[in-house]
Amino acid sequence: MNVALWIVAGILAVAYLAGGIGKLIIRKERLASFGPSARWTEDFSQGAVRTIGVLEVLAAIGLVLPAALDVAPVLVPLAALGLVLIMVGATIVRLRRREFAFMAVDLAYLAAAAFVAWGRLGPESFL
């Protein structure tokens, strides 16, 4: 179970680090032009998109670094819970925009983050 949690946390960290950095360095109009899955940015200001990017980068770091360095490993499940909240918000946006096909991906990320949070708070806790 510990190995599975590390793998899922690592995959999530890479995905959210890449996505978060993209939201930080690319203007929202350019992000929206990447395709239908990124058109949600039309509903948000540039500042809000950047804030989401910052939160995603911080969560990506928090999923791996505290446990790897054995410094405040309690931050790992907290980072995973933060991603759960971000993905609940993403799912709500997809529902409101009627983007049901893209919502499936959001729900998969939500489930993966919830798995890490559950695993690190419960059976495979670092504490």
C-alpha positions in Angstrom: 0.0 0.0 0.0 2.8 2.4 0.8 4.3 1.9 -2.6 1.0 2.6 -4.3 0.5 5.8 -2.3 4.0 7.0 -3.3 3.3 6.2 -6.9 0.0 8.0 -7.0 1.4 10.9 -5.0 4.3 11.2 -7.5 2.0 11.1 -10.5 -0.2 13.7 -9.0 2.8 15.9 -8.1 4.1 15.8 -11.6 0.7 16.6 -13.1 -0.1 19.4 -10.8 3.4 20.9 -10.9 3.2 21.0 -14.7 -0.4 22.4 -14.7 0.3 24.9 -12.0 3.4 26.2 -13.7 1.5 26.5 -16.9 -1.2 28.6 -15.2 1.4 30.8 -13.7 3.4 31.6 -16.8 0.8 31.5 -19.6 -1.9 34.2 -19.9 -5.5 32.9 -19.5 -6.5 33.8 -23.0 -3.7 31.6 -24.4 -4.6 28.8 -22.0 -8.2 28.9 -23.3 -6.9 28.5 -26.8 -5.3 25.2 -25.9 -8.6 23.4 -26.5 -12.1 22.8 -25.1 -10.7 21.3 -21.9 -9.1 24.6 -21.0 -12.0 26.9 -21.8 -12.9 27.1 -18.1 -10.4 29.9 -17.8 -12.9 32.1 -19.6 -15.0 32.2 -16.4 -12.1 33.4 -14.2 -9.9 36.5 -14.0 -6.1 36.3 -14.7 -5.5 36.6 -11.0 -7.8 33.7 -10.1 -6.2 31.5 -12.7 -2.7 32.4 -11.3 -4.0 31.7 -7.7 -5.1 28.3 -8.8 -1.7 27.7 -10.3 0.1 28.7 -7.1 -2.2 26.4 -5.1 -1.5 23.5 -7.5 2.3 24.1 -7.3 2.3 24.2 -3.5 0.2 21.1 -3.3 2.5 19.2 -5.8 5.5 20.1 -3.6 3.5 19.2 -0.4 2.6 15.7 -1.8 6.2 14.6 -2.0 8.8 16.8 -0.4 7.8 16.7 3.3 7.8 12.9 3.3 10.9 12.6 1.2 12.8 14.9 3.5 11.1 13.5 6.6 10.2 17.1 7.7 6.6 17.7 8.7 5.2 14.6 6.8 1.7 15.5 8.1 1.7 18.1 5.2 1.3 15.2 2.7 -2.3 14.4 3.5 -3.1 18.1 4.0 -1.7 18.8 0.5 -3.8 15.9 -0.9 -6.9 17.3 0.9 -6.2 20.7 -0.7 -6.2 19.0 -4.1 -9.5 17.3 -3.3 -10.9 20.8 -2.6 -9.5 22.2 -5.8 -11.0 19.3 -7.8 -14.4 19.6 -6.1 -14.3 23.2 -7.4 -13.2 22.1 -10.8 -16.1 19.6 -10.9 -18.6 22.3 -10.0 -17.2 24.5 -12.8 -17.5 21.6 -15.3 -21.1 20.9 -14.1 -22.0 24.6 -14.5 -20.5 24.7 -18.0 -22.0 21.3 -18.9 -18.6 19.9 -19.8 -19.4 16.4 -18.7 -16.7 14.6 -20.7 -13.9 16.7 -19.1 -15.5 16.3 -15.7 -14.6 12.6 -15.8 -10.9 13.5 -15.7 -11.4 15.9 -12.8 -13.2 13.2 -10.9 -10.3 10.8 -11.5 -7.8 13.4 -10.1 -10.2 13.9 -7.2 -10.3 10.2 -6.5 -6.5 9.9 -6.7 -6.0 12.8 -4.3 -8.6 11.4 -1.9 -6.8 8.0 -2.0 -3.5 9.7 -1.0 -5.2 11.7 1.8 -7.0 8.6 3.1 -3.9 6.5 2.9 -1.6 9.0 4.6 -4.1 9.9 7.3 -5.1 6.3 8.0 -3.5 2.9 7.3 -0.1 4.2 5.9 0.3 7.3 8.0 3.8 8.8 8.3 3.1 9.7 12.0 
